[in-house]
Amino acid sequence: MPMRGHIPLRSTFDTREMGMSRKIAGFLIILGGFMIFEWVNLWFNLADGHPTGFYVVHGILVVVNIVLAVILVVIGVRGLRGGTGAAAPVTGRSKDAG
């Protein structure tokens, strides 16, 4: 049998055990909304007369940052809802603890 080292075959990290305060969730939603507003505003305010490379680089920056902002908003909304809805609530005790 080949040795696999100390790396487990299956991840032991379970995201269902994580929690987020409403304050942090709200902050992520506000931050994501601000980022969307800021980068869309930058896109519309780019002045004419720049080389094509300038617009390509800034276009990539805008798209990447809007994607990151949407991810932050989704994480914040899930934090406000208390998870994805698929996970069972964590009670702090295992099933075997009676």
Secondary structure, DSSP 8 states (H G I E B T S, - for coil): ----TTS-SS----GGG----HHHHHHHHHHHHHHHHHHHHHHHT--S---HHHHHHHHHHHHHHHHHHHHHHHHHHHHHHTS-SSS----SS-GGG-
